[in-house]
């Protein structure tokens, strides 16, 4: 153990908060939960998490019809769900400087939850296609039940400040590979997902070491 590193301890228990953003598709998520780590050796740990996962998604406007080349009928859709997520992964760390450690992780995560999907359509001038704000639904919108499930593999890198009993970490997950399924009363869609640098996340955690 390096001279300036904290005392070696085998377990960590803490809380985490993670925000996802996907500006291209107007989607965002929030993950809040607890995390347990078991060190297999000083440089390698097994970690597990259980969390509440809030999901919100507003799709880009969908063109349904064109009228006289100067207006379009466009559909806006907003989906949201309250989900539960669980995950398990491996985390490898290396001492960097004094109390600072760098780490890399690979995590398998799964989530499931239910909510609502609301959609509406409006006839708008052609130029509005690029300026309309898709989160605004017309008064005659309709709502149906919505269900979302996913399984994904997430690589991440980060840094943490390690004290004797507590550490503070910040992690970025920059890609994910997996499968997701979304279901409403009208249809079910299941697709594979490979996403690199499009939906990056930031995860902050505080752990008690024992």
C-alpha positions in Angstrom: 0.0 0.0 0.0 1.5 3.4 -0.9 2.6 5.6 1.9 -0.1 8.2 1.4 -3.0 5.8 0.6 -5.8 5.1 3.1 -5.8 2.0 5.2 -6.9 -1.1 3.3 -10.5 -2.1 4.0 -12.5 -5.0 2.5 -16.0 -3.5 2.1 -17.7 -0.3 1.2 -21.4 0.7 1.6 -22.8 4.0 0.2 -25.2 6.0 -1.8 -25.0 7.0 -5.4 -26.7 9.6 -7.7 -26.4 9.4 -11.4 -27.8 11.6 -14.2 -28.2 10.6 -17.8 -28.7 13.0 -20.7 -29.3 12.5 -24.4 -29.8 15.9 -26.0 -30.2 14.5 -29.5 -33.4 12.7 -28.6 -34.6 14.9 -25.7 -34.3 12.1 -23.2 -33.1 12.1 -19.6 -32.9 9.7 -16.7 -32.1 9.9 -13.0 -30.7 7.0 -10.9 -30.6 7.2 -7.1 -29.7 4.2 -4.9 -27.3 2.3 -2.7 -24.1 0.5 -3.6 -22.1 -2.3 -1.9 -18.5 -3.1 -2.8 -16.5 -6.2 -1.7 -12.7 -6.0 -2.4 -11.4 -9.2 -3.8 -7.9 -7.7 -3.4 -6.6 -4.2 -3.0 -6.8 -3.3 -6.7 -10.0 -5.2 -7.5 -13.6 -5.0 -6.1 -16.9 -6.6 -6.9 -19.8 -4.1 -6.7 -23.6 -4.3 -6.6 -26.3 -1.6 -6.7 -30.0 -1.3 -6.2 -31.7 2.0 -7.3 -34.7 4.0 -8.3 -34.5 4.9 -12.0 -36.7 7.7 -13.2 -37.1 7.7 -17.0 -38.5 10.5 -19.2 -38.3 10.7 -23.0 -39.7 13.1 -25.6 -39.2 12.0 -29.1 -38.4 14.2 -32.1 -41.6 15.3 -33.9 -42.9 12.7 -36.3 -44.3 13.9 -39.6 -47.6 12.2 -40.4 -48.9 14.2 -43.4 -48.0 17.2 -45.7 -50.6 19.8 -46.7 -50.1 21.9 -49.9 -46.3 22.0 -49.4 -46.6 24.7 -46.7 -47.7 22.8 -43.6 -47.2 19.5 -41.9 -49.2 17.3 -39.5 -46.7 16.4 -36.8 -47.0 14.1 -33.8 -45.3 14.7 -30.4 -44.8 11.9 -27.9 -43.8 12.0 -24.2 -43.1 8.8 -22.2 -42.2 8.5 -18.5 -41.8 5.6 -16.1 -40.8 4.9 -12.5 -38.3 2.0 -12.7 -36.2 -0.2 -10.4 -32.6 -0.9 -11.5 -30.1 -3.4 -10.2 -26.5 -3.9 -11.3 -23.4 -5.9 -10.6 -19.9 -5.2 -11.8 -16.1 -5.3 -11.4 -14.0 -2.2 -10.5 -10.2 -2.1 -10.8 -8.4 0.8 -9.1 -4.9 2.2 -9.0 -3.3 4.7 -6.6 -2.5 8.0 -8.3 -1.5 10.7 -5.9 -1.8 11.0 -2.1 -5.5 10.2 -1.4 -6.5 10.2 -5.0 -7.2 6.9 -6.8 -8.2 6.2 -10.4 -10.5 3.4 -11.4 -12.1 1.6 -14.3 -15.3 -0.4 -14.1 -17.5 -2.7 -16.1 -21.1 -3.0 -14.9 -24.1 -5.2 -16.0 -27.3 -3.3 -15.2 -31.0 -4.2 -15.6 -34.1 -2.1 -15.1 -37.9 -2.5 -15.3 -40.8 -0.1 -14.7 -44.1 1.2 -15.8 -45.6 4.6 -16.5 -47.5 6.5 -19.2 -47.1 7.6 -22.8 -48.9 10.7 -24.0 -49.1 11.7 -27.7 -50.9 14.4 -29.8 -50.7 15.8 -33.3 -51.0 19.3 -34.7 -50.9 21.0 -38.2 -48.0 23.4 -38.2 -46.2 25.7 -40.8 -43.4 23.9 -42.6 -40.7 26.0 -41.0 -41.9 24.9 -37.5 -40.5 21.4 -38.1 -37.1 22.5 -37.0 -38.2 24.9 -34.2 -41.2 23.2 -32.5 -40.6 22.3 -28.9 -41.6 18.6 -28.8 -42.4 18.5 -25.1 -45.6 20.5 -25.7 -48.7 18.5 -26.3 -52.0 19.8 -27.7 -55.1 19.8 -25.4 -56.5 16.7 -27.2 -53.6 14.4 -26.3 -54.2 10.8 -25.5 -52.5 8.7 -22.8 -51.8 4.9 -22.7 -49.9 2.7 -20.3 -46.2 2.3 -20.9 -43.7 -0.4 -19.8 -39.9 -0.3 -20.2 -37.3 -3.0 -19.6 -33.6 -2.9 -20.4 -30.4 -4.9 -19.9 -27.1 -3.3 -20.7 -23.3 -3.5 -20.2 -21.7 -0.2 -19.1 -17.9 0.6 -19.1 -16.8 3.5 -16.9 -13.8 5.4 -15.6 -13.5 7.7 -12.7 -11.5 9.0 -9.7 -12.1 9.0 -6.0 -10.7 10.6 -2.9 -10.1 7.9 -0.2 -10.0 8.6 3.5 -9.7 6.1 6.3 -13.4 5.5 6.7 -15.1 7.4 3.8 -14.4 8.0 0.1 -16.0 10.3 -2.5 -16.1 9.2 -6.1 -17.0 10.6 -9.5 -17.5 8.2 -12.5 -18.3 8.7 -16.1 -20.0 5.9 -18.1 -19.4 6.8 -21.8 -21.0 3.9 -23.7 -23.4 1.0 -23.3 -24.3 -2.2 -25.2 -27.5 -4.1 -24.5 -31.2 -4.6 -25.4 -34.3 -2.6 -24.5 -38.0 -3.3 -24.8 -40.9 -0.8 -24.6 -44.5 -1.8 -24.6 -47.8 0.1 -24.8 -51.4 -1.1 -25.3 -50.8 -0.5 -29.0 -47.4 -2.0 -29.7 -44.3 -3.6 -28.4 -40.7 -2.7 -29.6 -37.6 -4.6 -28.7 -34.3 -3.5 -30.1 -30.5 -4.0 -29.5 -28.6 -0.8 -28.5 -25.0 0.1 -29.1 -24.3 3.7 -27.9 -20.9 5.3 -27.7 -20.4 8.9 -26.5 -24.1 9.8 -27.3 -25.6 9.2 -23.8 -22.8 9.8 -21.4 -23.5 9.8 -17.6 -22.1 11.2 -14.5 -22.3 9.2 -11.2 -21.4 10.6 -7.8 -21.1 8.3 -4.8 -20.2 8.5 -1.1 -19.1 5.2 0.5 -18.4 4.2 4.1 -15.4 1.9 4.3 -15.3 -1.0 6.8 
